Amino acid sequence: MKRILLFSLLAGLSACGSARNGQGRPQRLQVGVGEIKEVRVSGRQTGDFELIGTSENDEVVEVSRPEVQPPVDTLDRKNARPTTFQIKGVTTGTARVIFTEKRMGETGSGQPVKAYSVQVTNR
């Protein structure tokens, strides 16, 4: 009985940890061709880290940050808020969009924070 409880506890902790670091089940999002949807992603609340959004298939989905007028200092973390990204449907299909965070100036892809499975449809 103790082994079953221990196994259940470890499985639950493993699932929570993988969902927290973006490796869990991706959130689903549907957009039309040419449509842009904004998503907000939270990362660490210090100026030492940056959030990066990438699409595994740029032919289907583009990921970008909206231009802010007037320009603001994105490293000012006094009033830290989630970062806004735009997801645009380019052609019909499905693509995975992954948001990662890494320390400024560090090489590599960083640690996954959030993932989306984006389905682009004709509307």
All heavy atoms as an XYZ file, in Angstrom:
936
protein
N       0.824     -1.184      0.000
C       0.000      0.000      0.000
C       0.877      1.258      0.000
O       0.590      2.213     -0.696
C      -0.927     -0.048      1.231
C      -1.868      1.101      1.314
S      -3.025      1.019     -0.067
C      -4.151      2.243      0.387
N       1.963      1.229      0.803
C       2.854      2.386      0.866
C       3.519      2.634     -0.486
O       3.725      3.772     -0.875
C       3.910      2.196      1.947
C       3.370      2.331      3.337
C       4.472      2.208      4.359
C       3.918      2.287      5.757
N       4.972      2.199      6.763
N       3.860      1.562     -1.188
C       4.494      1.705     -2.498
C       3.544      2.376     -3.501
O       3.946      3.191     -4.305
C       4.941      0.349     -3.038
C       6.168     -0.157     -2.358
C       6.624     -1.421     -2.996
N       7.836     -1.879     -2.319
C       8.388     -3.039     -2.506
N       7.835     -3.894     -3.368
N       9.477     -3.378     -1.876
N       2.276      2.007     -3.440
C       1.297      2.598     -4.350
C       1.157      4.090     -4.069
O       1.139      4.908     -4.989
C      -0.068      1.878     -4.225
C       0.058      0.437     -4.725
C      -1.157      2.632     -4.984
C      -1.170     -0.403     -4.492
N       1.081      4.457     -2.797
C       0.975      5.875     -2.444
C       2.227      6.638     -2.865
O       2.131      7.749     -3.391
C       0.745      6.032     -0.936
C      -0.644      5.640     -0.432
C      -0.692      5.711      1.092
C      -1.711      6.528     -1.033
N       3.378      6.041     -2.641
C       4.631      6.692     -3.025
C       4.702      6.866     -4.535
O       5.056      7.941     -5.023
C       5.834      5.870     -2.539
C       7.211      6.438     -2.875
C       7.373      7.818     -2.260
C       8.293      5.502     -2.386
N       4.331      5.828     -5.282
C       4.328      5.923     -6.741
C       3.358      7.004     -7.219
O       3.671      7.793     -8.109
C       3.960      4.566     -7.359
C       3.894      4.592     -8.846
C       5.058      4.661     -9.601
C       2.678      4.605     -9.508
C       5.005      4.706    -10.992
C       2.622      4.657    -10.887
C       3.785      4.706    -11.620
N       2.157      7.058     -6.630
C       1.166      8.079     -7.008
C       1.678      9.480     -6.722
O       1.504     10.396     -7.521
C      -0.141      7.857     -6.251
O      -0.689      6.612     -6.576
N       2.330      9.650     -5.586
C       2.882     10.951     -5.219
C       3.970     11.374     -6.194
O       3.982     12.509     -6.680
C       3.444     10.908     -3.795
C       4.084     12.203     -3.298
C       3.051     13.310     -3.230
C       4.727     11.985     -1.946
N       4.875     10.463     -6.525
C       5.943     10.779     -7.471
C       5.397     11.083     -8.864
O       5.867     12.001     -9.536
C       6.956      9.629     -7.545
C       7.823      9.440     -6.300
C       8.675      8.186     -6.440
C       8.684     10.655     -6.067
N       4.407     10.351     -9.305
C       3.809     10.596    -10.618
C       3.131     11.962    -10.649
O       3.246     12.711    -11.613
C       2.807      9.491    -10.967
N       2.449     12.312     -9.572
C       1.793     13.616     -9.500
C       2.781     14.754     -9.495
O       2.606     15.759    -10.183
N       3.867     14.622     -8.729
C       4.887     15.660     -8.696
C       5.582     15.800    -10.046
O       5.886     16.903    -10.488
C       5.925     15.364     -7.610
C       5.434     15.532     -6.176
C       6.506     15.070     -5.197
C       5.030     16.965     -5.905
N       5.814     14.694    -10.704
C       6.444     14.726    -12.019
C       5.556     15.450    -13.023
O       6.020     16.263    -13.811
C       6.723     13.302    -12.503
O       7.190     13.321    -13.819
N       4.266     15.197    -12.989
C       3.334     15.847    -13.913
C       3.265     17.342    -13.644
O       3.245     18.157    -14.560
C       1.950     15.220    -13.789
N       3.248     17.742    -12.373
C       3.205     19.172    -12.037
C       4.472     19.871    -12.504
O       4.418     20.961    -13.052
C       3.059     19.370    -10.526
S       1.433     18.911     -9.905
N       5.593     19.263    -12.298
C       6.856     19.869    -12.705
C       6.961     20.022    -14.205
O       7.399     21.046    -14.710
N       6.519     19.029    -14.962
C       6.625     19.128    -16.412
C       5.638     20.137    -16.966
O       5.930     20.824    -17.929
C       6.430     17.759    -17.062
O       5.130     17.288    -16.828
N       4.468     20.282    -16.367
C       3.517     21.287    -16.848
C       4.033     22.686    -16.540
O       3.857     23.607    -17.311
C       2.158     21.066    -16.190
N       4.703     22.850    -15.414
C       5.205     24.159    -15.022
C       6.313     24.627    -15.957
O       6.413     25.788    -16.281
C       5.710     24.128    -13.574
C       5.979     25.527    -13.035
C       6.479     25.508    -11.606
N       7.892     25.269    -11.612
C       8.503     24.227    -11.078
N       7.812     23.310    -10.463
N       9.808     24.087    -11.128
N       7.154     23.728    -16.437
C       8.258     24.173    -17.282
C       7.937     24.082    -18.773
O       8.834     24.115    -19.593
C       9.547     23.415    -16.935
C       9.511     21.953    -17.323
O       8.679     21.528    -18.104
N      10.421     21.189    -16.768
N       6.668     23.993    -19.114
C       6.277     24.050    -20.517
C       6.348     22.726    -21.246
O       6.075     22.657    -22.430
N       6.698     21.651    -20.558
C       6.847     20.366    -21.211
C       5.575     19.540    -21.143
O       5.512     18.476    -21.719
C       7.990     19.588    -20.554
C       9.268     20.344    -20.505
C      10.284     19.795    -21.470
O      10.169     18.673    -21.902
N      11.251     20.589    -21.810
N       4.546     20.054    -20.447
C       3.293     19.325    -20.345
C       2.490     19.451    -21.621
O       2.987     19.854    -22.666
N       1.246     19.122    -21.536
C       0.351     19.178    -22.689
C       0.208     20.630    -23.156
O      -0.115     21.510    -22.373
C      -0.990     18.620    -22.286
C      -2.018     18.664    -23.361
C      -3.308     18.086    -22.892
N      -3.736     17.148    -23.912
C      -4.641     16.243    -23.727
N      -5.207     16.108    -22.564
N      -4.994     15.443    -24.701
N       0.434     20.888    -24.447
C       0.321     22.271    -24.941
C      -1.134     22.742    -24.939
O      -2.058     21.952    -25.149
C       0.877     22.206    -26.356
C       0.798     20.781    -26.753
C       0.857     19.968    -25.490
N      -1.318     24.017    -24.694
C      -2.637     24.621    -24.751
C      -3.040     24.738    -26.215
O      -2.206     25.043    -27.066
C      -2.586     25.994    -24.102
C      -3.919     26.632    -23.905
C      -3.808     27.914    -23.099
O      -2.825     28.157    -22.431
N      -4.827     28.737    -23.188
N      -4.302     24.498    -26.529
C      -4.772     24.557    -27.915
C      -5.238     25.971    -28.245
O      -5.837     26.647    -27.420
C      -5.901     23.576    -28.134
C      -5.425     22.158    -28.062
C      -6.549     21.214    -28.307
N      -6.046     19.861    -28.179
C      -6.568     18.840    -28.794
N      -7.616     18.991    -29.573
N      -6.066     17.640    -28.630
N      -4.954     26.372    -29.476
C      -5.348     27.687    -29.961
C      -5.726     27.548    -31.429
O      -5.028     26.866    -32.183
C      -4.183     28.674    -29.798
C      -4.431     30.116    -30.203
C      -5.451     30.769    -29.266
C      -3.121     30.883    -30.137
N      -6.819     28.178    -31.823
C      -7.248     28.124    -33.219
C      -7.308     29.540    -33.759
O      -7.875     30.435    -33.128
C      -8.613     27.459    -33.333
C      -9.064     27.265    -34.764
C     -10.352     26.460    -34.853
O     -10.960     26.109    -33.861
N     -10.775     26.175    -36.058
N      -6.696     29.760    -34.927
C      -6.728     31.057    -35.599
C      -7.030     30.836    -37.071
O      -6.814     29.754    -37.603
C      -5.387     31.837    -35.454
C      -5.092     32.149    -34.012
C      -4.238     31.090    -36.078
N      -7.535     31.872    -37.711
C      -7.791     31.811    -39.144
C      -6.569     32.305    -39.911
O      -5.693     32.965    -39.353
N      -6.531     32.005    -41.204
C      -5.448     32.499    -42.050
C      -5.525     34.023    -42.055
O      -6.582     34.601    -42.280
C      -5.574     31.936    -43.489
C      -4.567     32.602    -44.412
C      -5.382     30.425    -43.494
N      -4.407     34.682    -41.758
C      -4.355     36.141    -41.705
C      -4.780     36.731    -40.373
O      -4.596     37.922    -40.134
N      -5.342     35.923    -39.495
C      -5.802     36.403    -38.184
C      -4.636     36.452    -37.199
O      -3.726     35.635    -37.248
C      -6.891     35.470    -37.652
C      -7.481     35.895    -36.329
C      -8.537     34.923    -35.816
O      -8.731     33.853    -36.427
O      -9.147     35.234    -34.796
N      -4.676     37.431    -36.305
C      -3.651     37.574    -35.261
C      -4.337     37.481    -33.906
O      -5.333     38.161    -33.662
C      -2.923     38.923    -35.376
C      -2.170     39.021    -36.696
C      -1.981     39.114    -34.195
C      -1.556     40.372    -36.960
N      -3.799     36.627    -33.041
C      -4.281     36.530    -31.660
C      -3.129     36.865    -30.733
O      -1.986     36.482    -30.978
C      -4.813     35.136    -31.358
C      -6.145     34.870    -32.008
C      -6.904     33.787    -31.308
C      -8.253     33.608    -31.989
N      -9.024     32.526    -31.444
N      -3.441     37.578    -29.669
C      -2.424     37.909    -28.678
C      -2.512     36.941    -27.509
O      -3.607     36.571    -27.084
C      -2.604     39.348    -28.191
C      -2.246     40.367    -29.232
C      -2.184     41.785    -28.679
O      -2.627     42.032    -27.539
O      -1.683     42.650    -29.409
N      -1.340     36.520    -27.033
C      -1.256     35.677    -25.842
C      -0.290     36.342    -24.871
O       0.621     37.065    -25.273
C      -0.786     34.244    -26.169
C      -1.791     33.536    -27.051
C       0.575     34.227    -26.818
N      -0.504     36.120    -23.595
C       0.373     36.673    -22.562
C       1.103     35.523    -21.888
O       0.495     34.520    -21.530
C      -0.417     37.467    -21.547
C      -1.156     38.645    -22.145
C      -1.770     39.502    -21.072
N      -2.757     40.457    -21.490
C      -2.613     41.416    -22.367
N      -1.498     41.541    -22.984
N      -3.573     42.255    -22.654
N       2.402     35.709    -21.738
C       3.238     34.669    -21.153
C       4.009     35.274    -19.990
O       4.648     36.320    -20.140
C       4.225     34.093    -22.198
C       5.079     33.005    -21.577
C       3.473     33.566    -23.407
N       3.950     34.617    -18.846
C       4.687     35.079    -17.665
C       6.019     34.366    -17.582
O       6.116     33.175    -17.838
C       3.894     34.803    -16.389
O       2.711     35.557    -16.392
N       7.031     35.101    -17.223
C       8.361     34.542    -17.016
C       8.882     35.010    -15.673
O       8.119     35.484    -14.822
N      10.157     34.919    -15.484
C      10.752     35.407    -14.247
C      10.636     36.922    -14.203
O      10.713     37.588    -15.220
C      12.216     34.996    -14.164
C      12.328     33.497    -14.095
C      13.738     33.087    -13.862
N      13.827     31.671    -14.175
C      14.812     30.903    -13.814
N      15.822     31.395    -13.165
N      14.817     29.632    -14.128
N      10.479     37.442    -13.046
C      10.213     38.861    -12.891
C      11.487     39.668    -12.638
O      11.480     40.640    -11.907
C       9.212     39.076    -11.749
C       7.908     38.335    -11.943
C       7.166     38.743    -13.197
O       7.088     39.911    -13.536
N       6.624     37.781    -13.920
N      12.597     39.271    -13.255
C      13.836     40.028    -13.136
C      14.311     40.416    -14.522
O      13.923     39.816    -15.510
C      14.942     39.192    -12.449
O      15.298     38.119    -13.305
C      14.492     38.652    -11.094
N      15.143     41.438    -14.593
C      15.662     41.892    -15.873
C      16.769     41.022    -16.424
O      17.277     41.278    -17.506
N      17.142     39.957    -15.716
C      18.215     39.072    -16.154
C      17.757     38.037    -17.179
O      18.580     37.360    -17.771
C      18.817     38.324    -14.958
C      19.488     39.238    -13.968
O      19.763     40.403    -14.325
O      19.723     38.813    -12.825
N      16.448     37.883    -17.362
C      15.914     36.845    -18.241
C      15.079     37.463    -19.356
O      14.485     38.521    -19.197
C      15.047     35.856    -17.453
C      15.850     34.962    -16.560
C      16.210     35.365    -15.288
C      16.255     33.716    -16.998
C      16.967     34.550    -14.465
C      17.008     32.889    -16.184
C      17.365     33.309    -14.915
N      15.050     36.781    -20.501
C      14.227     37.217    -21.618
C      13.325     36.076    -22.060
O      13.690     34.905    -21.960
C      15.092     37.688    -22.781
C      15.989     36.616    -23.369
C      16.869     37.131    -24.490
O      16.461     38.063    -25.201
O      17.964     36.588    -24.657
N      12.127     36.419    -22.528
C      11.189     35.442    -23.065
C      11.282     35.453    -24.581
O      11.346     36.509    -25.197
C       9.761     35.786    -22.660
C       9.339     35.377    -21.263
C       7.987     35.989    -20.934
C       9.271     33.874    -21.134
N      11.278     34.254    -25.174
C      11.386     34.111    -26.620
C      10.267     33.189    -27.089
O      10.050     32.120    -26.521
C      12.757     33.510    -27.009
C      13.874     34.408    -26.497
C      12.851     33.314    -28.516
C      15.232     33.754    -26.526
N       9.566     33.601    -28.142
C       8.510     32.780    -28.728
C       8.933     32.302    -30.101
O       9.383     33.102    -30.920
N       8.818     30.997    -30.352
C       9.190     30.450    -31.649
C       8.133     29.467    -32.134
O       7.500     28.783    -31.348
C      10.549     29.713    -31.604
O      10.492     28.694    -30.601
C      11.688     30.653    -31.300
N       7.980     29.421    -33.452
C       7.081     28.470    -34.083
C       7.919     27.347    -34.671
O       8.974     27.602    -35.248
C       6.289     29.162    -35.202
O       5.594     28.204    -35.972
N       7.449     26.122    -34.521
C       8.163     25.001    -35.117
C       7.928     24.923    -36.619
O       8.584     24.162    -37.302
C       7.760     23.689    -34.437
C       8.298     23.584    -33.024
C       7.996     22.240    -32.386
O       7.128     21.489    -32.886
O       8.642     21.939    -31.378
N       6.968     25.732    -37.142
C       6.696     25.762    -38.575
C       6.278     27.179    -38.957
O       5.093     27.521    -38.903
C       5.605     24.750    -38.941
C       5.461     24.580    -40.432
O       5.926     25.404    -41.218
N       4.798     23.505    -40.835
N       7.253     28.006    -39.371
C       6.986     29.399    -39.722
C       6.093     29.542    -40.950
O       5.533     30.612    -41.182
C       8.297     30.158    -39.967
C       9.079     30.371    -38.683
O       8.446     30.464    -37.613
O      10.319     30.454    -38.752
N       5.969     28.502    -41.749
C       5.094     28.573    -42.916
C       3.622     28.551    -42.510
O       2.768     28.993    -43.260
C       5.384     27.416    -43.870
C       6.754     27.498    -44.509
C       7.056     26.305    -45.391
O       6.156     25.460    -45.597
O       8.189     26.219    -45.880
N       3.327     28.036    -41.311
C       1.948     27.936    -40.835
C       1.635     29.055    -39.833
O       0.575     29.667    -39.887
C       1.685     26.550    -40.202
C       0.293     26.467    -39.596
C       1.877     25.450    -41.235
N       2.563     29.322    -38.915
C       2.335     30.287    -37.834
C       3.550     31.186    -37.662
O       4.683     30.704    -37.632
C       2.065     29.553    -36.501
C       1.944     30.524    -35.348
C       0.810     28.707    -36.585
N       3.303     32.491    -37.529
C       4.362     33.447    -37.200
C       4.160     33.916    -35.758
O       3.032     34.150    -35.339
C       4.300     34.675    -38.113
C       4.735     34.421    -39.522
C       4.653     35.679    -40.384
O       4.258     36.755    -39.881
O       4.976     35.576    -41.571
N       5.268     34.078    -35.033
C       5.221     34.572    -33.664
C       6.032     35.858    -33.601
O       7.154     35.912    -34.102
C       5.814     33.542    -32.670
C       5.743     34.065    -31.250
C       5.100     32.212    -32.782
N       5.451     36.889    -32.985
C       6.155     38.164    -32.872
C       5.710     38.891    -31.611
O       4.776     38.466    -30.933
C       5.889     39.038    -34.107
O       4.514     39.342    -34.201
N       6.401     39.984    -31.323
C       6.015     40.870    -30.229
C       5.405     42.114    -30.849
O       5.925     42.639    -31.821
C       7.243     41.270    -29.410
C       8.007     40.127    -28.785
C       7.645     39.828    -27.357
N       7.570     40.952    -26.479
C       8.545     41.399    -25.696
N       9.722     40.829    -25.714
N       8.346     42.415    -24.895
N       4.294     42.610    -30.317
C       3.700     43.812    -30.886
C       4.593     45.021    -30.643
O       5.281     45.100    -29.625
C       2.371     43.950    -30.141
C       2.550     43.195    -28.883
C       3.546     42.099    -29.178
N       4.589     45.944    -31.611
C       5.339     47.177    -31.429
C       4.549     48.078    -30.502
O       3.338     48.230    -30.644
C       5.570     47.857    -32.773
C       6.536     47.083    -33.650
C       6.887     47.852    -34.906
O       6.887     49.091    -34.877
O       7.147     47.185    -35.905
N       5.242     48.672    -29.540
C       4.595     49.523    -28.549
C       4.924     50.971    -28.870
O       6.078     51.318    -29.074
C       5.075     49.157    -27.129
C       4.401     50.039    -26.100
C       4.800     47.698    -26.839
N       3.907     51.815    -28.916
C       4.113     53.248    -29.160
C       3.660     54.012    -27.939
O       2.542     53.840    -27.505
C       3.319     53.699    -30.391
C       3.744     53.054    -31.664
C       5.160     53.466    -32.079
O       5.636     54.538    -31.741
N       5.825     52.597    -32.796
N       4.401     54.843    -27.319
C       5.818     55.076    -27.563
C       6.644     53.913    -27.018
O       6.146     53.140    -26.208
C       6.101     56.365    -26.791
C       5.123     56.340    -25.666
C       3.878     55.665    -26.230
N       7.906     53.789    -27.477
C       8.751     52.694    -27.006
C       8.883     52.718    -25.484
O       8.951     53.783    -24.883
C      10.105     52.952    -27.666
C       9.812     53.869    -28.798
C       8.595     54.648    -28.432
N       8.897     51.536    -24.883
C       9.050     51.423    -23.437
C      10.254     50.558    -23.131
O      10.677     49.745    -23.942
C       7.796     50.800    -22.773
C       6.604     51.713    -22.925
C       7.501     49.429    -23.324
N      10.800     50.729    -21.949
C      11.932     49.928    -21.500
C      11.397     48.590    -21.023
O      10.763     48.509    -19.979
C      12.676     50.645    -20.376
C      13.867     49.864    -19.856
O      14.199     48.816    -20.452
O      14.470     50.294    -18.868
N      11.620     47.531    -21.799
C      11.090     46.216    -21.440
C      11.865     45.569    -20.301
O      11.443     44.555    -19.770
C      11.117     45.267    -22.653
O      12.459     45.165    -23.132
C      10.205     45.776    -23.749
N      13.000     46.152    -19.911
C      13.774     45.582    -18.808
C      13.371     46.188    -17.469
O      13.842     45.759    -16.430
C      15.275     45.801    -19.040
C      15.833     45.079    -20.264
C      17.317     45.393    -20.412
C      15.619     43.593    -20.154
N      12.510     47.195    -17.462
C      12.049     47.805    -16.231
C      11.057     46.856    -15.573
O       9.948     46.672    -16.063
C      11.397     49.157    -16.514
C      10.899     49.838    -15.248
O      11.334     49.455    -14.155
O      10.073     50.762    -15.370
N      11.432     46.254    -14.475
C      10.590     45.241    -13.837
C       9.923     45.737    -12.557
O       9.491     44.946    -11.744
C      11.421     43.986    -13.512
C      11.993     43.319    -14.732
C      10.899     42.822    -15.606
N      11.466     42.150    -16.764
C      10.763     41.672    -17.736
N       9.481     41.780    -17.734
N      11.352     41.083    -18.743
N       9.800     47.055    -12.371
C       9.128     47.569    -11.183
C       7.670     47.150    -11.195
O       7.101     46.795    -10.190
C       9.250     49.088    -11.122
C      10.662     49.548    -10.879
C      10.745     51.051    -10.909
C      12.208     51.455    -10.872
N      12.404     52.835    -11.273
N       7.030     47.254    -12.332
C       5.637     46.841    -12.504
C       5.589     45.669    -13.469
O       4.972     45.745    -14.521
C       4.799     48.007    -13.035
C       4.730     49.147    -12.058
O       4.616     48.924    -10.867
N       4.819     50.369    -12.552
N       6.243     44.591    -13.113
C       6.373     43.438    -14.012
C       5.004     42.874    -14.367
O       4.162     42.657    -13.509
C       7.235     42.377    -13.366
N       4.790     42.672    -15.652
C       3.557     42.099    -16.180
C       3.928     40.981    -17.138
O       5.055     40.928    -17.613
C       2.780     43.169    -16.933
C       2.251     44.253    -16.054
C       1.456     45.260    -16.899
N       1.611     46.544    -16.265
C       2.237     47.584    -16.788
N       2.760     47.507    -17.991
N       2.342     48.711    -16.138
N       2.968     40.134    -17.479
C       3.252     39.122    -18.497
C       3.622     39.787    -19.821
O       3.183     40.891    -20.124
C       1.932     38.360    -18.626
C       1.208     38.617    -17.351
C       1.629     39.995    -16.915
N       4.433     39.106    -20.609
C       4.855     39.602    -21.911
C       3.798     39.221    -22.949
O       3.305     38.103    -22.961
C       6.211     38.991    -22.304
O       7.149     39.302    -21.281
C       6.707     39.527    -23.626
N       3.465     40.163    -23.819
C       2.471     39.920    -24.862
C       3.162     39.509    -26.156
O       4.128     40.135    -26.574
C       1.629     41.186    -25.115
O       0.982     41.553    -23.895
C       0.584     40.943    -26.191
N       2.666     38.435    -26.753
C       3.141     37.958    -28.044
C       1.960     37.890    -28.991
O       0.810     37.724    -28.566
C       3.748     36.558    -27.933
C       5.071     36.512    -27.231
C       5.141     36.360    -25.861
C       6.252     36.618    -27.943
C       6.364     36.311    -25.214
C       7.483     36.568    -27.314
C       7.535     36.417    -25.942
N       2.232     38.016    -30.285
C       1.203     37.868    -31.304
C       1.451     36.579    -32.080
O       2.574     36.311    -32.491
C       1.221     39.053    -32.273
C       0.817     40.351    -31.631
C       0.873     41.516    -32.595
O       1.654     41.522    -33.536
N       0.041     42.510    -32.342
N       0.381     35.814    -32.268
C       0.439     34.588    -33.056
C      -0.422     34.813    -34.283
O      -1.615     35.095    -34.169
C      -0.049     33.376    -32.249
C       0.889     33.151    -31.057
C      -0.154     32.146    -33.119
C       0.473     32.031    -30.143
N       0.190     34.714    -35.476
C      -0.516     34.981    -36.732
C      -0.597     33.712    -37.566
O       0.402     33.038    -37.792
C       0.215     36.060    -37.529
C      -0.441     36.361    -38.865
C       0.317     37.415    -39.639
C      -0.347     37.687    -40.973
N       0.394     38.668    -41.766
N      -1.804     33.410    -38.036
C      -2.001     32.284    -38.950
C      -1.575     32.665    -40.350
O      -2.023     33.668    -40.884
N      -0.681     31.890    -40.956
C      -0.159     32.189    -42.289
C      -0.833     31.306    -43.333
O      -1.379     31.799    -44.317
C       1.377     32.015    -42.330
C       1.914     32.317    -43.718
C       2.046     32.904    -41.288
N      -0.772     30.006    -43.155
C      -1.442     29.056    -44.050
C      -2.111     27.991    -43.200
O      -1.790     27.825    -42.026
C      -0.450     28.365    -45.018
O       0.505     27.621    -44.247
C       0.261     29.358    -45.899
N      -3.032     27.248    -43.794
C      -3.736     26.216    -43.030
C      -2.764     25.127    -42.602
O      -1.818     24.806    -43.310
C      -4.881     25.587    -43.855
O      -4.348     25.040    -45.049
C      -5.949     26.599    -44.169
N      -3.022     24.602    -41.440
C      -2.178     23.542    -40.887
C      -2.101     23.672    -39.386
O      -2.816     24.457    -38.766
N      -1.196     22.906    -38.794
C      -0.994     22.917    -37.352
C       0.486     23.104    -37.067
O       1.334     22.515    -37.741
C      -1.480     21.597    -36.718
O      -2.859     21.410    -37.048
C      -1.328     21.610    -35.217
N       0.787     23.921    -36.069
C       2.174     24.145    -35.669
C       2.233     24.297    -34.162
O       1.294     24.792    -33.531
C       2.744     25.391    -36.341
N       3.324     23.892    -33.599
C       3.560     24.044    -32.165
C       4.336     25.338    -31.958
O       5.326     25.601    -32.641
C       4.344     22.848    -31.643
C       4.494     22.810    -30.154
C       5.184     21.499    -29.765
N       5.645     21.562    -28.416
C       5.068     20.939    -27.406
N       4.016     20.182    -27.632
N       5.551     21.046    -26.187
N       3.876     26.149    -31.013
C       4.553     27.384    -30.638
C       5.065     27.214    -29.221
O       4.309     26.835    -28.322
C       3.607     28.600    -30.725
C       4.268     29.848    -30.196
C       3.145     28.803    -32.158
N       6.361     27.467    -29.043
C       6.983     27.263    -27.737
C       7.556     28.582    -27.243
O       8.250     29.284    -27.979
C       8.090     26.200    -27.819
C       7.500     24.879    -28.294
C       8.780     26.032    -26.469
C       8.506     23.800    -28.567
N       7.272     28.898    -25.989
C       7.831     30.073    -25.346
C       8.871     29.599    -24.339
O       8.595     28.741    -23.508
C       6.736     30.879    -24.648
C       5.743     31.446    -25.623
C       4.552     30.792    -25.882
C       6.015     32.619    -26.300
C       3.641     31.297    -26.791
C       5.114     33.136    -27.220
C       3.929     32.475    -27.459
N      10.076     30.143    -24.478
C      11.174     29.762    -23.589
C      11.733     30.999    -22.918
O      11.538     32.125    -23.381
C      12.305     29.056    -24.359
O      12.788     29.931    -25.385
C      11.831     27.761    -24.989
N      12.429     30.778    -21.828
C      13.100     31.880    -21.160
C      14.550     31.486    -20.941
O      14.862     30.320    -20.690
C      12.378     32.240    -19.863
C      12.914     31.684    -18.628
C      12.131     32.095    -17.383
O      11.535     33.170    -17.318
O      12.161     31.299    -16.448
N      15.418     32.477    -21.118
C      16.831     32.228    -20.890
C      17.467     33.492    -20.354
O      16.949     34.593    -20.524
C      17.529     31.742    -22.153
C      17.637     32.753    -23.259
C      18.400     32.171    -24.429
C      18.625     33.225    -25.483
N      19.480     32.750    -26.545
N      18.588     33.304    -19.717
C      19.322     34.433    -19.161
C      19.854     35.289    -20.299
O      20.270     34.775    -21.335
C      20.475     33.914    -18.285
C      21.143     34.986    -17.466
C      22.152     34.384    -16.493
N      21.547     33.528    -15.488
C      20.988     33.980    -14.362
N      20.911     35.265    -14.126
N      20.492     33.140    -13.482
N      19.803     36.602    -20.142
C      20.286     37.538    -21.170
C      21.722     37.194    -21.554
O      22.559     36.957    -20.688
C      20.237     38.968    -20.663
C      18.830     39.452    -20.428
S      18.016     39.719    -21.956
C      17.478     41.367    -21.728
N      21.997     37.150    -22.852
C      23.340     36.884    -23.353
C      23.736     35.424    -23.347
O      24.799     35.066    -23.833
N      22.898     34.552    -22.829
C      23.200     33.118    -22.763
C      22.884     32.469    -24.107
O      21.941     32.849    -24.784
C      22.345     32.487    -21.663
C      22.712     31.069    -21.317
C      21.890     30.585    -20.133
O      20.799     30.046    -20.364
O      22.343     30.786    -18.998
N      23.687     31.492    -24.494
C      23.424     30.772    -25.738
C      22.465     29.609    -25.471
O      22.229     29.238    -24.337
C      24.726     30.234    -26.354
O      25.342     29.361    -25.415
C      25.661     31.369    -26.713
N      21.931     29.048    -26.532
C      21.019     27.922    -26.398
C      19.578     28.380    -26.491
O      19.278     29.567    -26.615
N      18.677     27.422    -26.426
C      17.260     27.727    -26.622
C      16.547     28.135    -25.340
O      15.456     28.669    -25.393
C      16.551     26.530    -27.247
O      16.690     25.409    -26.406
N      17.108     27.871    -24.174
C      16.481     28.244    -22.915
C      15.548     27.170    -22.389
O      15.415     26.090    -22.952
N      14.863     27.506    -21.297
C      13.943     26.580    -20.629
C      12.517     26.842    -21.103
O      12.060     27.976    -21.102
C      14.003     26.779    -19.110
C      15.315     26.398    -18.493
C      15.561     24.903    -18.580
O      14.624     24.103    -18.552
N      16.808     24.529    -18.682
N      11.783     25.799    -21.503
C      10.391     25.986    -21.930
C       9.536     26.511    -20.783
O       9.667     26.075    -19.643
C       9.941     24.583    -22.319
C      11.184     23.792    -22.499
C      12.216     24.410    -21.622
N       8.668     27.473    -21.097
C       7.768     28.063    -20.109
C       6.319     27.703    -20.430
O       5.548     27.356    -19.550
C       7.923     29.603    -20.076
C       6.909     30.242    -19.152
C       9.326     29.990    -19.670
N       5.958     27.808    -21.711
C       4.586     27.546    -22.135
C       4.600     27.074    -23.579
O       5.460     27.467    -24.352
C       3.764     28.825    -22.012
C       2.284     28.641    -22.105
C       1.567     29.923    -21.690
C       0.098     29.637    -21.495
N      -0.604     30.812    -20.992
N       3.629     26.249    -23.940
C       3.531     25.751    -25.309
C       2.083     25.798    -25.781
O       1.152     25.632    -24.983
C       4.064     24.327    -25.403
N       1.918     26.068    -27.068
C       0.617     26.078    -27.713
C       0.655     25.149    -28.913
O       1.633     25.119    -29.638
C       0.238     27.479    -28.212
C      -0.166     28.442    -27.136
C       0.773     29.244    -26.513
C      -1.495     28.576    -26.759
C       0.406     30.149    -25.535
C      -1.872     29.472    -25.786
C      -0.926     30.261    -25.172
O      -1.299     31.145    -24.193
N      -0.453     24.459    -29.145
C      -0.667     23.735    -30.395
C      -1.650     24.607    -31.172
O      -2.817     24.737    -30.785
C      -1.249     22.357    -30.131
O      -1.533     21.715    -31.349
N      -1.170     25.234    -32.245
C      -1.966     26.205    -32.977
C      -2.480     25.576    -34.266
O      -1.698     25.091    -35.083
C      -1.129     27.472    -33.309
C      -1.987     28.495    -34.036
C      -0.526     28.066    -32.042
N      -3.789     25.593    -34.427
C      -4.417     25.101    -35.652
C      -4.874     26.314    -36.454
O      -5.630     27.157    -35.959
C      -5.599     24.199    -35.357
C      -6.242     23.662    -36.612
C      -7.432     22.770    -36.306
O      -7.949     22.742    -35.194
N      -7.881     22.042    -37.304
N      -4.402     26.412    -37.695
C      -4.771     27.517    -38.577
C      -5.792     26.994    -39.581
O      -5.550     25.986    -40.246
C      -3.536     28.105    -39.304
C      -3.941     29.264    -40.189
C      -2.478     28.540    -38.298
N      -6.933     27.680    -39.668
C      -8.007     27.253    -40.558
C      -8.378     28.380    -41.522
O      -8.095     29.541    -41.265
C      -9.267     26.884    -39.741
O      -9.690     28.024    -39.003
C      -8.993     25.723    -38.800
N      -9.039     28.013    -42.624
C      -9.624     29.013    -43.531
C     -10.912     29.492    -42.886
O     -11.721     28.691    -42.465
C      -9.952     28.408    -44.888
C      -8.726     28.263    -45.751
O      -7.807     29.075    -45.702
N      -8.692     27.198    -46.549
N     -11.097     30.779    -42.827
C     -12.329     31.300    -42.219
C     -13.122     32.032    -43.225
O     -12.730     32.632    -44.101
C     -11.999     32.204    -41.049
C     -11.463     31.370    -39.905
C     -11.600     32.088    -38.638
N     -11.205     31.140    -37.596
C     -11.326     31.374    -36.340
N     -11.788     32.499    -35.924
N     -10.970     30.489    -35.436
